[in-house]
């Protein structure tokens, strides 16, 4: 079976987002239409205050979580902004499944998994015949995470200090090969 779900995991801060960002940028440079969502931490005065969500296609952004968020599920010192997660993040994934060549998701983690709409978007991306490249929280034990990791059409890569500057090249090669096989059908 040709693997079209590529999962990137690793410890916090090791470079998962950097790897997936390099993958997205290189695929765009090769002419692929890349959609989906990424997250970036936001800092004020050197302190992390939250995480923002970005739609890769429309450049819309919203807050995934923030220390001053008044409501929503709590993870540590942050509260998850379900509204932005669904209207920016999940929407970006659903649109990518429909219109992009490759769907990018950064990240499938504890904050994102609070949203049923996000979970449904991930299921749609997994069941699509298009490549899905996603970072996955290394400690996540949710049933959806287990389902993704055990699919026969999924491949898991761990980002380490040793491979974080080159792993994107391997992933790009796999996606390019998959799309060539898919185009021949």
C-alpha positions in Angstrom: 0.0 0.0 0.0 1.3 3.4 -0.9 1.6 5.6 2.2 0.1 9.0 1.8 -0.2 10.1 5.5 3.1 11.4 6.8 3.2 12.0 10.5 6.0 14.0 12.2 6.5 13.7 15.9 9.2 14.6 18.5 9.8 16.3 21.8 8.6 19.8 22.3 10.9 22.4 20.8 12.9 19.9 18.7 11.8 21.4 15.4 8.5 19.7 14.2 7.0 23.0 13.1 10.2 24.0 11.3 10.3 20.7 9.4 6.6 20.9 8.3 7.1 24.6 7.3 10.1 23.6 5.2 8.0 20.9 3.6 5.1 23.3 2.8 7.5 25.9 1.4 9.4 23.5 -0.8 6.2 21.9 -2.2 4.8 25.3 -3.1 8.1 26.1 -4.8 7.6 22.9 -6.9 4.2 24.1 -8.0 2.0 22.1 -5.6 -1.0 23.8 -4.1 -0.6 23.4 -0.4 -3.3 24.1 2.1 -4.1 23.4 5.8 -3.0 25.0 9.0 0.1 25.7 11.0 0.5 27.0 14.5 3.1 29.4 15.9 3.9 30.3 19.5 3.5 34.0 20.4 5.7 35.7 22.9 5.4 39.0 24.7 8.5 40.4 26.6 10.2 37.0 26.1 7.3 35.0 27.7 5.1 32.7 25.7 1.5 33.9 25.9 -0.2 31.6 23.5 -0.4 30.0 20.1 -1.8 31.4 16.8 -3.3 29.4 14.0 -2.6 30.2 10.3 -4.5 29.1 7.3 -1.8 28.4 4.7 -4.0 29.2 1.7 -5.9 32.3 2.8 -3.4 33.6 5.4 -6.3 34.0 7.9 -5.2 33.7 11.5 -6.7 33.3 14.9 -5.8 32.2 18.4 -5.5 28.5 19.2 -4.9 29.4 22.9 -3.9 32.3 25.1 -3.1 32.9 28.7 -5.8 35.6 28.8 -8.5 33.6 27.0 -11.5 33.9 29.2 -13.3 30.6 28.4 -12.6 27.3 26.7 -10.9 24.1 27.8 -7.8 24.7 29.9 -4.4 23.1 29.1 -1.8 24.3 31.7 -1.9 28.1 31.8 -3.7 28.4 28.4 -7.3 28.2 27.5 -8.2 26.9 24.0 -10.1 29.2 21.7 -12.5 26.6 20.1 -14.1 29.3 17.9 -10.9 30.3 16.1 -9.7 26.6 16.1 -12.8 25.7 14.1 -13.3 28.7 11.9 -9.6 29.1 11.0 -7.9 25.8 11.6 -10.5 23.1 10.9 -11.9 25.2 8.0 -8.4 25.4 6.5 -8.0 21.6 6.6 -11.5 21.1 5.1 -10.7 23.5 2.3 -7.3 21.9 1.7 -8.9 18.5 1.3 -11.2 19.9 -1.4 -8.8 22.2 -3.3 -5.2 21.6 -2.5 -2.7 19.0 -3.7 -1.3 18.4 -0.2 -2.9 19.0 3.2 -0.6 20.3 6.0 -1.7 20.1 9.7 0.5 21.5 12.5 -0.5 20.1 15.0 -2.7 17.2 16.0 -2.3 17.7 19.8 -4.2 18.0 23.1 -5.5 21.6 22.4 -6.7 20.8 18.9 -8.4 17.6 19.9 -10.9 19.4 22.1 -12.8 20.4 18.9 -15.1 17.8 17.3 -15.0 19.9 14.1 -11.2 19.7 14.0 -11.4 15.9 14.6 -13.8 15.6 11.7 -11.5 17.6 9.5 -8.6 15.3 10.3 -10.7 12.3 9.5 -11.6 13.8 6.1 -8.0 14.5 5.4 -7.0 11.0 6.3 -9.7 9.5 4.1 -8.7 11.7 1.2 -6.6 10.3 -1.6 -4.3 13.4 -1.3 -1.1 13.5 0.8 -1.5 14.6 4.4 1.5 15.8 6.3 0.9 16.4 10.0 2.8 17.0 13.2 1.5 14.9 16.0 2.1 15.6 19.7 4.6 13.0 20.9 2.7 12.3 24.2 -0.8 12.3 22.7 -2.7 9.1 23.5 -6.2 10.1 22.2 -8.1 7.5 20.3 -7.9 9.6 17.1 -4.1 9.8 17.4 -3.9 6.0 17.9 -6.1 5.5 14.8 -3.9 7.7 12.7 -0.6 6.1 13.9 -1.8 2.6 13.2 -3.2 3.1 9.7 -1.5 1.1 7.0 -1.2 4.1 4.8 0.6 6.2 7.5 4.3 6.6 8.1 5.7 8.1 11.3 8.9 10.1 11.5 10.5 11.3 14.7 12.3 14.7 14.5 15.6 14.6 16.4 18.5 17.1 16.8 20.4 15.0 14.3 17.8 14.9 11.5 15.9 18.1 11.9 17.8 19.9 9.2 17.4 17.2 6.6 14.1 15.3 7.4 12.1 17.7 5.2 14.0 16.4 2.1 12.9 12.8 2.8 9.3 13.9 3.3 9.3 16.0 0.1 10.7 13.1 -1.9 8.0 10.7 -0.5 5.2 13.2 -1.4 6.6 13.8 -4.9 6.8 10.0 -5.5 3.3 9.4 -4.2 1.9 12.1 -6.5 3.7 10.7 -9.5 2.2 7.3 -8.9 -1.3 8.8 -8.2 -1.1 10.8 -11.5 -0.4 7.7 -13.5 -3.7 6.1 -12.3 
